[in-house]
């Protein structure tokens, strides 16, 4: 699946329990992106750049 698929699955599972936490909305995209990388076999976290941030948001909102 795609990053968007992972995002949708996490939102479905976690929103009912955590959506009222103030920092949840801020942290979730980055947590999902890192978990997705790990699922793809990327063991070492990649450097976060403005370009990577833009690509992540495009993937999640697309």
C-alpha positions in Angstrom: 0.0 0.0 0.0 0.8 3.7 -0.2 1.6 6.2 2.4 -1.9 7.5 2.0 -3.3 3.9 2.6 -1.3 3.8 5.8 -2.5 7.2 6.8 -6.1 6.3 6.3 -5.7 3.1 8.2 -4.1 4.8 11.2 -6.7 7.6 11.2 -9.5 5.0 11.3 -7.8 3.1 14.1 -6.5 6.0 16.2 -8.9 8.9 15.7 -11.6 7.6 18.0 -9.2 7.3 20.9 -6.7 10.2 20.3 -8.3 12.9 18.2 -8.9 15.1 21.2 -5.3 15.3 22.1 -3.9 18.7 21.1 -0.6 17.4 19.7 -2.2 14.4 17.9 -2.9 16.2 14.6 0.5 17.8 14.6 2.5 14.6 15.2 0.5 12.0 13.4 1.7 12.7 9.8 5.3 12.5 10.8 4.8 9.3 12.9 2.9 7.6 10.1 5.6 8.6 7.6 8.3 7.2 9.8 6.4 3.9 10.4 5.8 3.7 6.7 9.5 4.0 6.0 10.2 1.3 8.5 7.6 -1.0 6.9 9.5 -0.4 3.6 12.8 -1.5 5.2 14.3 1.9 5.8 15.9 1.3 9.2 17.7 4.7 9.7 15.4 7.7 9.7 15.8 9.9 6.7 16.7 13.6 7.0 13.6 15.7 7.1 13.8 18.4 4.4 11.4 21.0 3.1 11.1 19.0 -0.1 10.3 15.8 1.8 7.7 17.7 3.9 6.0 18.9 0.8 6.0 15.4 -0.8 4.5 13.9 2.4 1.7 16.4 2.5 1.0 16.0 -1.2 0.8 12.2 -0.7 -1.5 12.5 2.3 -3.8 15.0 0.8 -3.9 13.6 -2.7 
